[in-house]
Structures are given as C-alpha cells and as structure tokens.
Amino acid sequence: MSTEQNSQNHCDHDDERRSHHSEKVKKNLVTRLNKIEGQIRGIKALIEKDTYCDDVITQISATQSALNSVGKLLLEGHLRTCVVERIQEGDEEIIDELLITVQRLMKK
C-alpha cells in the first residue's frame, strides 16, 4: 500500500481515534447522508400533511434502508483498513470492539 493510500485509509487508535477516508469515499458518504437528510425532511412533511400512515411507513423503511447502506459501507472500510491493521499490529482487542459494533448494527 502506498503512503498516500495508507494516510487516506488508516484509522488512528491512539488517544484520538479517527478514520481517514479517501476524498472519493467521503464524498460518497456525504452524498448519501444528504439524500437521507432530505428523506427525513420529506417524512416530516408527510406527517404534517396528514399523509396516509402506510405511505409514511414506506418512506421510513426506505430511509432506514439507505442509512443501513451507509453503515455497511463504513463497516466494510473499517474492516479492510482499521481492523486488518490493528490485527497485523497484534492488537486483538479490536475483535471485541468489532463484535460490539456489529451487534449495534444488527439491533436495528
């Protein structure tokens, strides 16, 4: 892995934990989140207009699906970079952290 790729995908795990997504990945995530934000505003408007409940629930389901998709993308990046790196460094505590993270995602 080149130094540039490493700086864009490396997750710090010292005092200040941060991920370093490439600009392309970050832009993709922000675009998806902007769409989700719009969907939330749309749901609010549907409720304010007394839209039929089933139609609102359908929009909520679509929004939850979109948010889950963002979570899956983040998890995939985390696995491919941060988790692999920490395991290679001999830090097995990352497995416990990962299991908790997956449990949180699956609760939804």
Phi, psi and omega in degrees: 000134180288162179300320180297315179297318181299319181290336181271339185245352184287137176250119177291145177224025176271226183296317182247103183278128179215150172259158181231082180283149173296160179300324179296314180294315180300316180297319178299314180296316180296319177300314179298317180292326176296320178295319179296319177301319176295320178298320179297316178298323178296319178297317178300317179295321179298318180293318179298330180268009180057041178295148180308132187307317182299324178293322178293316180299322177299318179292323176297317179299317179296322179292318177298320178297317179295320179293320176299323178297319176297316179300318179295319178297317178296318179296317179300313178297320179298316179296314185289338184243285187302310184294312179302314181299314182292324176295317178298331177279357180088009181271095182276352177297338179300331180295315178297317178300316180296318179299319177296317179299314180295319178300318178297317181293325183282341180295334188287000000 
